[in-house]
């Protein structure tokens, strides 16, 4: 007779579920993810969903082992809060000029034209919100 260890399976989420878990906060007037109240049970739940998705998506990117998969993950992770509706200009500026600029440079350096185009389109979309 063997003992079975209980499964510690992490729930699986898709990116849209992560976005939806954060979408309520901008609607309540919180415009930067930095301003989320860390002790709020809804924020804790949303962060848990984000963490579970990120671990899953990063694991998939690592298993694929390609620059494309890694860039796709970092792009999707970098734009979660933007797609959820956070609109603080300082936050959006950081996303565009730090995170996405770095992703774009990596995509261009690797000759990944499709991913570079996708990143450029997102940068243009966010910059339109800043003007």
Residue pairs with C-beta under 8 A, 6 or more apart in sequence:
10 52
10 55
10 56
11 52
12 52
12 56
13 49
13 52
13 53
13 56
14 53
15 53
15 57
15 76
15 80
17 49
17 53
18 46
18 49
18 50
18 53
18 80
19 80
19 83
19 84
20 84
21 45
21 46
21 49
21 50
22 33
22 46
22 50
22 80
22 81
22 84
22 85
22 86
23 84
23 85
24 42
25 33
25 36
25 42
25 43
25 46
25 84
25 86
26 84
26 85
26 86
26 87
27 85
30 36
30 86
31 86
31 87
31 88
31 91
32 86
32 88
32 90
32 91
33 81
33 86
33 91
34 88
34 91
35 88
36 43
37 43
38 44
50 80
54 77
57 73
57 76
57 77
58 73
58 77
60 69
60 73
61 69
61 70
61 72
61 73
62 69
62 70
67 106
67 110
67 112
68 112
68 115
71 103
71 106
71 107
71 110
71 112
71 115
72 115
74 99
74 103
75 100
75 103
75 115
75 118
75 119
75 122
78 95
78 99
78 100
78 103
79 95
79 100
79 122
81 91
81 95
82 92
82 95
82 122
82 126
86 92
87 129
89 130
92 126
92 129
92 130
93 130
95 126
96 123
96 126
96 127
96 130
100 119
100 122
100 123
100 126
101 123
103 115
103 119
104 116
104 119
104 120
104 123
107 113
107 115
107 116
107 119
108 116
